[in-house]
Amino acid sequence: MVSKNQKKLIKSLYQKKYRKQHGLFVAEGKKVIKELLEAGLKLHSLFTSDSNIFDVTEKVIYNVTEEQLKQISYLTTPQVALAIFYIPEAKKVRSEGLILALDDIRDPGNLGTIIRLCDWFGVRDLVCSVQTVDCYNPKVIQATMGSITRVTITYLDLKEFLTEKAADVRVFGTFMKGSSVYGENLPEHAVVVMGNEANGISENIESLVNDRITIPQFGEEQKTESLNVATATAIILSEFRRS
């Protein structure tokens, strides 16, 4: 059974201000929830139509029907479970390795995919401008498929961060015009900036970029204006790791 207060809380957590206020976020689906539990995230409550698939204390687990799950789910097709987790404390950005920086990424699906790409390519730190979509947005959580537990995500003043990092490592920025990423000598320790879906890298961040790189277009007609930012991130990270 789901109480009125529980329904109200779950509904409120769709909005960033209430996630921040309560320090909670929602995750749905067996795989995602299990990944979060195995990573040690603190569980607030779990609503499921099959309690046998989760090894959690009875105090925080609520057996519900499929119809009740539909009433609280954010998904068009609800899965077997919905859980509320406490948002973990932010970790410090590491000083070494490849760091991916996002300048005002707005689409939850793009951010979720980028987090999965960081996990796949072993990028441990993802730094985001404060305008970037919240990583605890339920659509982002769903798209990460658990990878959010293995990537440190930090929201900060991106201009200030890059100003400090530029003294130690090369700062790469992705643009429509620049040196081909396929011909660049890409270092192990660097920061790579990916820009907003519609506007690319903002002017105040562009001024801090040391190396402008691009993914060259090979199509004969060349009518495609740009690549999706998640697709571009996959290519860029692949080239950095290949180097």
C-alpha positions in Angstrom: 0.0 0.0 0.0 1.2 3.5 -0.8 0.0 6.3 1.6 -1.1 9.7 0.5 2.1 11.3 2.0 4.3 8.8 0.2 2.6 9.5 -3.1 3.0 13.3 -2.5 6.7 12.8 -1.7 7.3 10.7 -4.8 5.6 13.1 -7.1 7.5 16.1 -5.6 10.8 14.4 -6.3 10.3 14.9 -10.0 11.3 18.5 -9.4 14.9 19.5 -8.6 14.0 21.9 -5.8 12.3 19.2 -3.8 15.1 16.7 -4.4 17.4 19.3 -3.0 15.0 20.1 -0.1 14.5 16.5 0.9 18.0 15.2 -0.1 16.2 12.3 -2.0 15.8 11.0 -5.5 13.8 8.3 -7.3 15.0 5.3 -9.2 13.0 2.7 -11.1 13.5 -0.8 -12.3 15.2 -3.9 -10.9 18.6 -3.4 -12.5 19.0 0.3 -11.6 17.8 -0.2 -8.0 20.1 -3.2 -7.5 23.1 -1.3 -8.8 22.4 1.6 -6.4 22.0 -0.8 -3.5 25.2 -2.7 -4.3 27.1 0.6 -4.5 26.0 1.3 -0.9 23.6 4.2 -1.5 21.3 4.6 1.5 17.7 3.5 0.8 14.8 5.5 2.1 12.0 3.3 0.9 11.2 0.7 -1.8 7.9 -0.1 -3.4 7.7 -3.3 -5.4 5.3 -5.9 -6.6 8.0 -8.6 -6.1 9.8 -8.2 -2.8 11.7 -11.5 -3.2 14.2 -9.9 -5.8 15.6 -7.4 -3.3 17.6 -8.2 -0.1 16.6 -5.2 2.0 15.1 -4.7 5.5 11.3 -5.1 5.8 11.1 -1.7 7.5 11.7 0.2 4.3 10.0 -2.2 1.8 6.4 -1.8 0.7 4.6 -4.5 -1.2 2.3 -3.0 -3.8 0.2 -4.1 -6.8 1.1 -3.3 -10.4 -1.8 -0.9 -10.4 -0.4 1.0 -7.4 3.0 1.1 -9.1 1.4 2.8 -12.1 0.0 5.5 -9.8 3.5 6.4 -8.5 5.7 5.6 -11.5 7.3 8.3 -13.7 7.5 5.8 -16.6 4.9 5.2 -19.3 5.4 1.5 -18.7 6.1 1.0 -15.0 8.7 -1.7 -14.0 8.6 -4.1 -11.1 9.9 -1.6 -8.5 10.4 2.1 -7.5 12.8 3.2 -4.9 13.6 6.4 -3.1 17.3 6.9 -2.2 19.2 9.5 -0.2 21.4 11.7 -2.3 25.0 10.9 -1.4 27.5 13.5 -0.3 29.5 15.2 -3.1 33.0 13.9 -3.6 36.1 16.0 -4.5 37.2 16.1 -8.1 40.4 14.1 -8.7 43.5 16.0 -9.8 44.7 13.5 -12.4 43.4 11.6 -15.4 40.9 12.5 -18.1 38.1 14.8 -16.9 34.9 15.5 -18.9 33.3 18.9 -18.4 29.7 19.7 -19.5 28.8 23.3 -20.3 25.0 23.6 -19.9 23.8 20.2 -21.1 20.0 20.4 -20.8 18.6 17.1 -22.0 18.2 14.4 -19.3 18.7 11.6 -21.8 21.9 13.1 -23.1 23.3 13.4 -19.6 22.3 9.9 -18.7 24.0 8.5 -21.8 27.2 10.6 -21.2 27.4 9.3 -17.6 27.2 5.7 -19.1 30.0 6.7 -21.6 32.2 7.9 -18.8 31.7 4.6 -17.0 32.5 2.7 -20.2 35.6 4.6 -21.0 36.9 4.8 -17.4 36.4 8.6 -17.0 36.0 8.8 -13.2 35.2 12.5 -13.0 32.4 14.4 -14.7 32.2 18.1 -13.9 29.0 20.0 -14.8 28.1 23.7 -15.0 25.4 24.7 -12.5 23.0 25.1 -15.5 23.5 21.5 -16.6 20.5 19.2 -15.9 20.4 17.6 -12.5 22.0 14.1 -12.5 19.3 13.0 -10.0 16.5 13.8 -12.4 14.6 10.5 -12.7 15.1 10.5 -16.5 18.8 10.8 -16.0 18.9 8.1 -13.4 17.0 5.8 -15.8 19.3 6.5 -18.7 22.5 5.8 -16.7 21.4 2.2 -16.0 23.4 2.2 -12.8 26.6 3.9 -14.2 25.9 6.9 -11.9 27.3 4.8 -9.0 30.7 4.6 -10.7 31.2 8.2 -11.9 31.9 11.1 -9.6 29.6 13.9 -10.8 30.3 17.5 -9.5 28.4 20.7 -10.1 30.5 23.8 -9.9 31.4 27.1 -11.4 32.8 25.8 -14.6 34.7 29.0 -15.5 36.5 29.0 -12.1 37.3 25.3 -12.4 38.8 25.6 -15.9 40.8 28.6 -14.9 42.5 26.6 -12.2 42.9 23.5 -14.3 44.4 25.3 -17.2 47.6 25.9 -15.2 48.2 22.2 -14.9 46.7 20.4 -17.9 45.5 21.1 -21.5 41.9 22.1 -21.8 40.2 20.7 -25.0 37.0 22.1 -26.3 34.7 20.5 -29.0 33.7 22.9 -31.8 32.3 22.7 -35.4 35.6 24.2 -36.6 38.9 23.1 -35.1 41.7 20.5 -35.5 40.5 17.0 -36.4 40.4 14.9 -33.3 41.7 12.0 -35.4 45.0 13.8 -36.0 45.6 15.2 -32.5 48.1 14.0 -30.0 45.7 13.5 -27.1 47.2 13.3 -23.6 46.3 11.0 -20.7 45.7 13.9 -18.3 43.4 16.6 -19.7 40.0 18.3 -19.5 37.5 17.9 -22.4 34.6 20.3 -22.6 31.4 19.4 -24.3 28.9 22.2 -25.1 25.2 22.8 -25.0 23.0 20.9 -27.4 21.8 24.0 -29.3 24.5 26.6 -28.7 27.7 24.7 -28.2 30.4 25.9 -25.7 29.5 29.3 -24.3 31.8 32.4 -24.9 33.1 32.7 -21.4 34.1 29.0 -21.4 35.5 29.1 -25.0 38.1 31.7 -23.9 39.6 29.2 -21.5 40.0 26.4 -24.1 43.6 25.7 -25.1 42.9 23.3 -27.9 39.9 23.4 -30.3 39.0 20.0 -31.7 36.3 18.8 -34.0 34.9 15.6 -35.4 35.3 16.0 -39.2 32.3 15.4 -41.4 32.7 12.8 -44.2 29.3 12.7 -45.8 29.4 13.9 -49.5 26.4 16.3 -49.2 27.4 17.5 -45.7 23.9 18.7 -44.9 23.9 17.5 -41.3 24.4 20.5 -39.1 25.9 18.8 -36.0 26.1 15.6 -34.0 24.1 14.8 -31.0 26.2 15.7 -27.9 26.1 12.2 -26.5 27.2 10.7 -29.8 30.0 13.3 -30.1 31.1 12.5 -26.6 31.4 8.8 -27.4 33.6 9.5 -30.4 35.8 12.0 -28.5 36.3 9.7 -25.5 37.1 6.8 -27.8 39.8 8.8 -29.5 41.3 9.9 -26.2 41.5 6.3 -25.0 42.8 5.0 -28.3 45.6 7.5 -28.1 
